[in-house]
């Protein structure tokens, strides 16, 4: 995600469906308290995850 990949591209790399990736990202956003991909990326950068 932080590399700029779309959900479809992530799904292809991880051998998952697009919908599965979407569900996992939605769950991640909820857990870290963000609303969109750019906020999640910023969150990861601030905490040294990426």
C-alpha positions in Angstrom: 0.0 0.0 0.0 2.7 2.5 0.9 4.4 1.7 -2.4 1.4 3.1 -4.2 -0.1 -0.2 -5.3 -3.8 -0.4 -6.0 -6.0 -2.9 -4.2 -6.0 -5.0 -7.4 -2.2 -4.9 -7.6 -1.9 -5.9 -4.0 -4.3 -8.8 -4.5 -2.3 -10.0 -7.4 1.0 -10.0 -5.5 -0.5 -11.7 -2.5 -2.8 -14.1 -4.4 -5.9 -12.7 -2.8 -9.1 -11.4 -4.3 -9.6 -7.6 -4.6 -12.5 -7.8 -2.1 -10.3 -9.6 0.5 -7.7 -6.8 0.2 -10.4 -4.2 0.6 -11.8 -5.8 3.7 -8.4 -6.1 5.3 -7.6 -2.4 4.5 -10.9 -1.3 5.9 -10.2 -3.2 9.1 -6.7 -1.7 9.3 -8.1 1.8 8.8 -10.5 1.3 11.7 -7.9 -0.1 14.0 -5.4 2.8 13.5 -8.1 5.4 13.3 -7.8 6.7 9.8 -10.2 7.2 6.9 -8.1 6.7 3.8 -5.0 5.2 2.2 -2.9 8.4 2.4 -3.6 8.7 6.1 -2.6 5.1 6.7 0.6 5.6 4.8 1.4 8.7 6.8 0.6 6.8 10.0 3.1 4.0 9.0 5.8 6.5 8.1 5.5 8.4 11.4 5.9 5.2 13.3 8.7 3.8 11.2 6.8 0.9 9.9 7.7 1.7 6.3 
